Every structure is written in structure tokens, then in C-alpha cells.
Amino acid sequence: MAVAIAADAKASEVACDRQRSGRAINTVSLAASVVQRGQPPVRGGQPPRTTIAAMAASGIEAYHKDVARLAPFPREGKAMRVKECILTGLLAAGMSLGLAACGQAGGTNAPATDANPPAEQAANNTGLSTSEQEAFYSTPITDEIFARIKGKSFKDDCTLPREDLRYLHVLHKDKDGNVHEGEMIVNQHIAEDVLDILRELYKNGYPIEKIRLVDEYDADDERSMEDNNSSSFNFRFISHTNRISNHGLGLAVDINTLYNPYTKVVDGERIIEPITGEPYLDRDASFDYKIEKGDLCYTLFIEHGFEWGGEWTDRKDYQHFAIPDEKIAEWYPNNVK
Ligand SMILES: [Zn+2]
């Protein structure tokens, strides 16, 4: 049985590679890392069969459930997204292992009953299924990930060591409750905090539309923000200095950026980023994806030691949660004004 899964996952990888136009990501390794929470993907490796088998034995119901919810994941752009490839691999694994079990349960759509609850849900009390929990993980910046960010968010003049960064894989829900996979790169100092925050937001259905690497927008902040993308690391110096910005350190996180724009008045002229966020400067208006003081997103970031740009007085950055400068000075004493 395990052999069949590995074969299916491999077939999925090949299919994804074909559509991915050469993007250097090892899908099987990433899929394997989903079931090995906290361990970095093994480059070029096969999924650990014992783990896959255990996963399938305990998580078949969840795969059907998750895949059903994940089905609306948007297909866009020139290539099948890596996230979909991962899903396809998991789906292939879950489906091929699950067929026999589903037959016993009365069909692929047989709901779980109290008499026969999914084993994985009984195994934890976090409110998330095991497969959901395992979708939240952090890894160092592998060569595959680095290939995606080099020359983009990890610019050629980047002075931040690659080792200081972490890749996060998460789930998030949009305003309609659809589940999406997300990717974010942050500083290692806040990796676990951001993972905890995003997990909690997911658990509570706090809507976040997109969590993609800014590299998918060629590290163009404006494009990323106009697309309402949530992200963190994008290397840059603060203008006219050799001091790295908070985002350049991966120590700031922007959430639902279109609906929570940045604004400042300079010489009587109002700056708005993204420019298409202007309608959402009216913070008394009601609209989707708005971050408000006291809401869950705000509360979690504050609890984890961040400050919110929506509370600044000389400017407003409603999307922006950042580690305070004093703390950053402890971690990066040479990155001073
Ligand atoms: Zn920001």
C-alpha cells in the first residue's frame, strides 16, 4: 500500500513539474514535510512511507474533508502553483489509501459519526485535525526556496544572512470560508510567533485572502498590496541609509494589504500604498478584511509583542504589525540609525 502512495505522489510531482515550467521545487519533499511537522523537507527524498501510512490510517476522513474544502483554491497564472501540487500529492496519497477504508465506511462522502469519529480528531484537543495542524510548519530556507527568492525579495545586495530567515507554510481562510494554503518568509526570531498567530486566525476563521511570497509579484510591494496579499520579508534598506527596514529583516508582517493601506501626508500631499487602497482609508466604513483595534488579528499580534501601524500618529499603516525598534536593536545591534 505504501508503495502505491509513493508512486502516486511521484506521479503527481511529475505532473506538477510539467505544468510548473521548471520551477525548482521538490513537491514530494514538501508534501513529505507536511506529515513531518517541524522537520525541513529532505531534498530529493521520497515521502517517509511509514509516516505516510500512519497518516493515511488516521487521517483519511480529514483528507476527504480538507480536499473538499480546498477544492476552490484558485488556479491562476502561467503555472500550476506549488501549493496545488502539494495538495495534489496529498490527494493522490489520501485517495489511493482511502478507497478501501471509504468502502468500509459506506462511500467517499460518508460523514463521520459519533460512534466512529476520525481517530485524528480524538487524538488532539486543539480544534484542528492532524492534517490541519501538520500544514502549519516552519523550515530553514532550503536551496529550493532560496531559488525562488534570490534576486527578488532576497535582493543581490541583501545583507541579512539567509540563515536568519524561516519559511512558513500555513493554512488560511478567505472571507467566504474557503481554505487556502499560504507561504510566508519571516525572521527566525518571530517564526514561531507568526506561526502561532496564523494558526489561531485560521482556527477562528479570521479572513485572510492571500498569503503568498512577495516573490510571486517579483518582490513588487505595490503589486502585492494591490492584490491584497499578506507577507513579511522583502529586503530593503530604509531610504538614504544603510539601515535595514523592518520588512527587510522579516520582522514586520502585513495583513490584508489592499483593505488596510498605508498613508502619510508629506508636504501637504497624501501618500497611499497601495494606491488602490484609497477607498479603505475611511476606517469608520464597514468592509471585508478590515483590521480593527481589538479584533482577533490585532489582539494576537499585540499579545506576541508586535505593534500595530494603525496606532501610529504621524502616519497610519493599518496592514502593518512589527516588532518594536527597541527589541530589534537587541537582535540586530549593528542595524542602528
Ligand atoms: Zn508593513
Residues whose N, C-alpha, C, O or C-beta is under 5 A from the ligand:
A	BS01	ZN	A252 D254 H320
